[in-house]
Amino acid sequence: MSDYKAPLRDMHFALYEVLGFEQHYQNTPGCEEASTDVVSAILEENAKFCENVLAPLNAVGDQEGCQWNDGVVTTPTGFKEAYQQYVEAGWPSMTHDSAHGGQGLPHSLGILLSEMVGSANWSWGMYPGLSHGAMNTLSAHGTDDQKQTYLTKLVEGAWTGTMCLTEPHCGTDLGMLRTKAEPNADGSYSISGTKIFISAGEHDMAENIVHIVLARLPDAPAGTKGISLFIVPKHLPAGDGSAGDRNGVVCGSIEHKMGIHGNATCVLNFDGARGYLIGPPNRGLNCMFTFMNAARIGTAIQGLAHAELGFQKSLEYARERLQMRSLSGPKNPDGAADPIIVHPDVRRMLLTQKAFAEGGRMLIYFAAQQVDRSEHAESEEDRKAADDLLSLLTPIAKAFLTEVGFEAANLGLQCFGGHGFIQEWGMEQNVRDCRIAMLYEGTTGIQALDLLGRKVLMTQGETLRVFTKMVHKFCQAQEGNAEMEPFIAPLAELNAKWGELTLHIGGVALENPDEVGAASVDYLMFSGYVTLAYFWALAASVAQAKLAEGDGDRAFYESKVQTARFYFQRILPRTQTLETTIKSGAGNLMDLDAEAFAF
Amino acid sequence: MSDYKAPLRDMHFALYEVLGFEQHYQNTPGCEEASTDVVSAILEENAKFCENVLAPLNAVGDQEGCQWNDGVVTTPTGFKEAYQQYVEAGWPSMTHDSAHGGQGLPHSLGILLSEMVGSANWSWGMYPGLSHGAMNTLSAHGTDDQKQTYLTKLVEGAWTGTMCLTEPHCGTDLGMLRTKAEPNADGSYSISGTKIFISAGEHDMAENIVHIVLARLPDAPAGTKGISLFIVPKHLPAGDGSAGDRNGVVCGSIEHKMGIHGNATCVLNFDGARGYLIGPPNRGLNCMFTFMNAARIGTAIQGLAHAELGFQKSLEYARERLQMRSLSGPKNPDGAADPIIVHPDVRRMLLTQKAFAEGGRMLIYFAAQQVDRSEHAESEEDRKAADDLLSLLTPIAKAFLTEVGFEAANLGLQCFGGHGFIQEWGMEQNVRDCRIAMLYEGTTGIQALDLLGRKVLMTQGETLRVFTKMVHKFCQAQEGNAEMEPFIAPLAELNAKWGELTLHIGGVALENPDEVGAASVDYLMFSGYVTLAYFWALAASVAQAKLAEGDGDRAFYESKVQTARFYFQRILPRTQTLETTIKSGAGNLMDLDAEAFAF
């Protein structure tokens, strides 16, 4: 059973046939180098690395895990060597600024690579993945000196980065954080405190680790407005720029986790570690958002990655495993039984995975386009529009895709029957690895509040309308296309309903702010299903056009139309329930006294 | 954080206030000894054992797992000693026939004990749990000699039992099984073959293990009609009845699994092992059904067990963990933040767990009543009615409760944020342990075919009507009760719709048998939601009556009414989506060519 095969045909479909990446790159300043030939060559090269080097290490990472010994963390067999290959091939520098050794390719391309790396081996991918966040933060907020010292090393891949926010008593509620930064005479700071859940916080894959740390200056205001951002390297840079003396940050332990065993989740003890302020004092949280938005799209990819991996493996199994006969008569009469893909319920499980993986891919790639546009589009207006779209889609992509990705991973396991529960098939690892995605970088509940509260209600629905208008235009353009009618009618209706539900919640929330929290997760899931419906309708329209043109790849395009049909008939109706539960109001959640939940 | 507290108050409510167990035991021949005092004393005693002995071993079992060494399996520290205590207290014999050393108490009482044992430590509970199935099979189909030799030892708890069905190439499709039984001159058989996934198949907790094995006699018909049932003891009984010579059955390995690490899942190699035919030749599968139906109710309990355990732990955490302020103003102004139970979405997650745990409890106990009645009710008609109800409710309870139990376990984990992913809190173990429940004893898909195909359509809906009539009568009896109207109106509507959907599927299935498989899982889930709605409506009516009477326990009964309201407003609307997807037909699953699922 193969480990992972990069779905290059489907990636091509999403990029070029559905989302027009060729024109996107041509028309976006600074992205012109990403010609179709260049992109194809990069994807193929990265696919080989993911399939041949990373995928075989996925089970190894799970079974060996990371080992902690007196502050030193050893990664699983092969992880370090794979990282060396990755660095030698120049992958870390792909999308970063040429001023610091980068190749200056569009950020969207980095997202495509993350998908393949993450699908092949999520735990491994987190080591270089965290570095990108640190690099983006340094690019945006670092001084020239800081960029010279740290960014260059990160871009090269010689050093890796982390993001140190969480403390034992505060995860979501960063206002409660206690890590202190005392000024030193030389302009640096002494950082003291304990950080937990630091992914890739300590390891043996690179010669140095650059921690981006949230801490409080003396006399900083309480709460989130008194948090500053610091660079705290594991080794202080020596005069020649190499990793020098050990700094006062030590990995106190690593967590024993449900999954992603190959990635070290560290407790980091900062004991007067030397740190350097990055960005203005007390504005650390704002600076951190650069990091967090990228990290959230990065986590959204995890939903797609596990859906794709589970789909590939369960499809292979369903075609090979012989068990029972089709209810409509034997389909493999010469065999001992039929392959289980003949059974309608197995197909339901496979198609659900397929719809979420391929639909999620379109959503992620569309968001990736907005990343490019929000940075590089010619006009301020275009950049703003892209930024609005991105800020709306980020919580949807993060929470919705990880929720349905987890559903998909579980359905992949379910296709294997009892074998799915056994380690050797890899399906249970896929579920365990996936489970973290709904928790870190802001839980589903936090993303839902971000979407409904901050992104939608606080902008009076303006941000939402950027998306719904686009959907509306698409629906209008398809008017009169009879073949598209089964997709356009429900999409248009739900698109309008999305706005109505928003107005409804906005109205009741005026009376009772808890109505926002009561509706938020169901609203987010509703938003996700409608968003994916748009992309599946888009895919169907492209595929139908190709079929009408007589394009050679008939089976592929017919499969797209069928999957869109499955999505609209079997998945999208979940919005019916969500509409009802959203409208049911906060009373059924809030009226029960906290003491009366159990006796 | 406590491990597990038996929910005796809620168990009492379900048993005596909702389901009338006092009268049930009084009116069912052979159950009269189970007076309220006797039952209460037993439950309290068992609760202590589960809370104090089993629950603390739950994490131990997960972390140590079972060890295999050259055919010998060592269970986790403390498991063996706990089993000795369990045997000494007489728990194994509770519900078995006094003719073989049992205490002759009703089977339903055994189900109550299984709930507590399983909630405290599912992996441990499977060792004695499997024995009950073997005992039931021996009781029903064994000769007097076989009962004397094996049943007595099992009832005593000196020996344990297993159920050996699955082989590497056949799980669901038992017609494909290959294990052979060759007759010996002395009337015994030589059993040869490989069985996999044998829970509790080898261990160090008891002096002997009685395997109940499916195998084929020479010249047996192909398929399921050529399967016979055999007793294959690990040690052959010596002249004095004790465990004598080692038989030719060896544990070849144990599986590395996602969860239930404390239970040994064995590959058993039968190499000319001596076996004894039980029941008539070639009727093994029919005999095995005795075993399987009990096992399915046993597995249904697992959904309840993990929902209850996750609910208890996440409720405690939600009351203690301080993070963020309530959107409607601080609720804990003197603290650093509010406890997270103030947040509506945390309440949604807690109430979902509560609704499934407490609702599942009523469903399981009701099924347990039918077990008693189907065995002991005075009239043939009553026994038949109970048996019909049980046969309908078994696949619903097994598949629906394990599906929603898994949802609940995941929501329990989610309440902990990132901490939920960390081993030490026990929430991720709860999810991993729960995951198997949707797979073994027939997957959700298999249960759904059993429900819709065998139980409902093959009886022309007769079995279903036994239940829907009962619901209908309840709704009629509540007419004019304004307080019950919010429950009765949707329940009555969905009860009728259940029948309509059945007719609809029966109709389309005449044209295309794949329509059954295409609708089956959604139909099963629809059935489950309506079934639980009935029990929640029943609970609400009891609680409202108690409140009207001015019963002292106001907070408890108000909590029941609120939870029923939550269930009806936030969970039951899932039936809307299911109705739509059921009616969407088989085309969206079957029209795609198996080769076109991916490219």
Chai-1 contact restraints between the chains, C-beta under 6 A:
chainA,res_idxA,chainB,res_idxB,connection_type,confidence,min_distance_angstrom,max_distance_angstrom,comment,restraint_id
A,R9,B,F599,contact,1.0,0.0,6.0,A-B,restraint_1
A,G171,B,G417,contact,1.0,0.0,6.0,A-B,restraint_2
A,G171,B,G418,contact,1.0,0.0,6.0,A-B,restraint_3
A,T172,B,Q323,contact,1.0,0.0,6.0,A-B,restraint_4
A,D173,B,Q323,contact,1.0,0.0,6.0,A-B,restraint_5
A,D173,B,M324,contact,1.0,0.0,6.0,A-B,restraint_6
A,D173,B,A337,contact,1.0,0.0,6.0,A-B,restraint_7
A,M176,B,A336,contact,1.0,0.0,6.0,A-B,restraint_8
A,F197,B,G418,contact,1.0,0.0,6.0,A-B,restraint_9
A,E255,B,I422,contact,1.0,0.0,6.0,A-B,restraint_10
A,H256,B,Q423,contact,1.0,0.0,6.0,A-B,restraint_11
A,K257,B,F421,contact,1.0,0.0,6.0,A-B,restraint_12
A,K257,B,I422,contact,1.0,0.0,6.0,A-B,restraint_13
A,M258,B,F421,contact,1.0,0.0,6.0,A-B,restraint_14
A,M258,B,E428,contact,1.0,0.0,6.0,A-B,restraint_15
A,L315,B,F597,contact,1.0,0.0,6.0,A-B,restraint_16
A,L315,B,A598,contact,1.0,0.0,6.0,A-B,restraint_17
A,Q323,B,T172,contact,1.0,0.0,6.0,A-B,restraint_18
A,Q323,B,D173,contact,1.0,0.0,6.0,A-B,restraint_19
A,M324,B,D173,contact,1.0,0.0,6.0,A-B,restraint_20
A,L327,B,P513,contact,1.0,0.0,6.0,A-B,restraint_21
A,L327,B,D514,contact,1.0,0.0,6.0,A-B,restraint_22
A,L327,B,G517,contact,1.0,0.0,6.0,A-B,restraint_23
A,S328,B,P513,contact,1.0,0.0,6.0,A-B,restraint_24
A,S328,B,D514,contact,1.0,0.0,6.0,A-B,restraint_25
A,A336,B,M176,contact,1.0,0.0,6.0,A-B,restraint_26
A,A337,B,D173,contact,1.0,0.0,6.0,A-B,restraint_27
A,I341,B,A594,contact,1.0,0.0,6.0,A-B,restraint_28
A,H343,B,G517,contact,1.0,0.0,6.0,A-B,restraint_29
A,P344,B,D514,contact,1.0,0.0,6.0,A-B,restraint_30
A,P344,B,G517,contact,1.0,0.0,6.0,A-B,restraint_31
A,P344,B,A518,contact,1.0,0.0,6.0,A-B,restraint_32
A,P344,B,A586,contact,1.0,0.0,6.0,A-B,restraint_33
A,P344,B,L589,contact,1.0,0.0,6.0,A-B,restraint_34
A,D345,B,G445,contact,1.0,0.0,6.0,A-B,restraint_35
A,D345,B,G517,contact,1.0,0.0,6.0,A-B,restraint_36
A,D345,B,V521,contact,1.0,0.0,6.0,A-B,restraint_37
A,R347,B,L589,contact,1.0,0.0,6.0,A-B,restraint_38
A,R348,B,L589,contact,1.0,0.0,6.0,A-B,restraint_39
A,L350,B,F597,contact,1.0,0.0,6.0,A-B,restraint_40
A,G417,B,G171,contact,1.0,0.0,6.0,A-B,restraint_41
A,G417,B,L439,contact,1.0,0.0,6.0,A-B,restraint_42
A,G417,B,T443,contact,1.0,0.0,6.0,A-B,restraint_43
A,G418,B,G171,contact,1.0,0.0,6.0,A-B,restraint_44
A,G418,B,F197,contact,1.0,0.0,6.0,A-B,restraint_45
A,G418,B,L439,contact,1.0,0.0,6.0,A-B,restraint_46
A,G418,B,Y440,contact,1.0,0.0,6.0,A-B,restraint_47
A,F421,B,K257,contact,1.0,0.0,6.0,A-B,restraint_48
A,F421,B,M258,contact,1.0,0.0,6.0,A-B,restraint_49
A,F421,B,I436,contact,1.0,0.0,6.0,A-B,restraint_50
A,F421,B,L439,contact,1.0,0.0,6.0,A-B,restraint_51
A,I422,B,E255,contact,1.0,0.0,6.0,A-B,restraint_52
A,I422,B,K257,contact,1.0,0.0,6.0,A-B,restraint_53
A,Q423,B,H256,contact,1.0,0.0,6.0,A-B,restraint_54
A,E428,B,M258,contact,1.0,0.0,6.0,A-B,restraint_55
A,I436,B,F421,contact,1.0,0.0,6.0,A-B,restraint_56
A,L439,B,G417,contact,1.0,0.0,6.0,A-B,restraint_57
A,L439,B,G418,contact,1.0,0.0,6.0,A-B,restraint_58
A,L439,B,F421,contact,1.0,0.0,6.0,A-B,restraint_59
A,Y440,B,G418,contact,1.0,0.0,6.0,A-B,restraint_60
A,T443,B,G417,contact,1.0,0.0,6.0,A-B,restraint_61
A,G445,B,D345,contact,1.0,0.0,6.0,A-B,restraint_62
A,P513,B,L327,contact,1.0,0.0,6.0,A-B,restraint_63
A,P513,B,S328,contact,1.0,0.0,6.0,A-B,restraint_64
A,D514,B,L327,contact,1.0,0.0,6.0,A-B,restraint_65
A,D514,B,S328,contact,1.0,0.0,6.0,A-B,restraint_66
A,D514,B,P344,contact,1.0,0.0,6.0,A-B,restraint_67
A,G517,B,L327,contact,1.0,0.0,6.0,A-B,restraint_68
A,G517,B,H343,contact,1.0,0.0,6.0,A-B,restraint_69
A,G517,B,P344,contact,1.0,0.0,6.0,A-B,restraint_70
A,G517,B,D345,contact,1.0,0.0,6.0,A-B,restraint_71
A,A518,B,P344,contact,1.0,0.0,6.0,A-B,restraint_72
A,V521,B,D345,contact,1.0,0.0,6.0,A-B,restraint_73
A,A555,B,A596,contact,1.0,0.0,6.0,A-B,restraint_74
A,F556,B,F599,contact,1.0,0.0,6.0,A-B,restraint_75
A,S559,B,A596,contact,1.0,0.0,6.0,A-B,restraint_76
A,Q562,B,D591,contact,1.0,0.0,6.0,A-B,restraint_77
A,Q562,B,L592,contact,1.0,0.0,6.0,A-B,restraint_78
A,R565,B,N588,contact,1.0,0.0,6.0,A-B,restraint_79
A,F566,B,N588,contact,1.0,0.0,6.0,A-B,restraint_80
A,Q569,B,S584,contact,1.0,0.0,6.0,A-B,restraint_81
A,Q569,B,N588,contact,1.0,0.0,6.0,A-B,restraint_82
A,R570,B,T581,contact,1.0,0.0,6.0,A-B,restraint_83
A,R570,B,N588,contact,1.0,0.0,6.0,A-B,restraint_84
A,P573,B,T577,contact,1.0,0.0,6.0,A-B,restraint_85
A,P573,B,T580,contact,1.0,0.0,6.0,A-B,restraint_86
A,P573,B,T581,contact,1.0,0.0,6.0,A-B,restraint_87
A,R574,B,T577,contact,1.0,0.0,6.0,A-B,restraint_88
A,Q576,B,Q576,contact,1.0,0.0,6.0,A-B,restraint_89
A,Q576,B,T577,contact,1.0,0.0,6.0,A-B,restraint_90
A,T577,B,P573,contact,1.0,0.0,6.0,A-B,restraint_91
A,T577,B,R574,contact,1.0,0.0,6.0,A-B,restraint_92
A,T577,B,Q576,contact,1.0,0.0,6.0,A-B,restraint_93
A,T577,B,T577,contact,1.0,0.0,6.0,A-B,restraint_94
A,T580,B,P573,contact,1.0,0.0,6.0,A-B,restraint_95
A,T581,B,R570,contact,1.0,0.0,6.0,A-B,restraint_96
A,T581,B,P573,contact,1.0,0.0,6.0,A-B,restraint_97
A,S584,B,Q569,contact,1.0,0.0,6.0,A-B,restraint_98
A,A586,B,P344,contact,1.0,0.0,6.0,A-B,restraint_99
A,N588,B,R565,contact,1.0,0.0,6.0,A-B,restraint_100
A,N588,B,F566,contact,1.0,0.0,6.0,A-B,restraint_101
A,N588,B,Q569,contact,1.0,0.0,6.0,A-B,restraint_102
A,N588,B,R570,contact,1.0,0.0,6.0,A-B,restraint_103
A,L589,B,P344,contact,1.0,0.0,6.0,A-B,restraint_104
A,L589,B,R347,contact,1.0,0.0,6.0,A-B,restraint_105
A,L589,B,R348,contact,1.0,0.0,6.0,A-B,restraint_106
A,D591,B,Q562,contact,1.0,0.0,6.0,A-B,restraint_107
A,L592,B,Q562,contact,1.0,0.0,6.0,A-B,restraint_108
A,A594,B,I341,contact,1.0,0.0,6.0,A-B,restraint_109
A,A596,B,A555,contact,1.0,0.0,6.0,A-B,restraint_110
A,A596,B,S559,contact,1.0,0.0,6.0,A-B,restraint_111
A,F597,B,L315,contact,1.0,0.0,6.0,A-B,restraint_112
A,F597,B,L350,contact,1.0,0.0,6.0,A-B,restraint_113
A,A598,B,L315,contact,1.0,0.0,6.0,A-B,restraint_114
A,F599,B,R9,contact,1.0,0.0,6.0,A-B,restraint_115
A,F599,B,F556,contact,1.0,0.0,6.0,A-B,restraint_116
